[in-house]
Each structure stands twice: as structure tokens, then as C-alpha cells.
Amino acid sequence: MGLPEHHVTGVPGLSRSAQLRALGNGVIPAQAVAALHLLLDRLDDPELAA
């Protein structure tokens, strides 16, 4: 997700469910970037762009 190692998992006493809540929707920006790269790559391929 682009966070430093142990950013959430290194907090003592934080349960797994609390770790997931702390992360929230943090993955959304990275997924959006991946989707845009995929779509832009398809624009460069005439077979896929049609």
C-alpha cells in the first residue's frame, strides 16, 4: 500500500481487526493508479482500443 514497513502491524496490542480498520480505504488510491495505467496501456494498443 506504499506505507512504511510495520506502519500498522508494528503497533503493540493492536488486534488484526483494529489494524484493518486503521488502514481503512488506504488501498483505493493505489488501485486507481493501477486501473489508469491499465487503461492507458490499452489506448496505445490499437487492437484493444477498438
Order of alpha helices (4+ residues) and beta strands (2+ residues): alpha-alpha-alpha
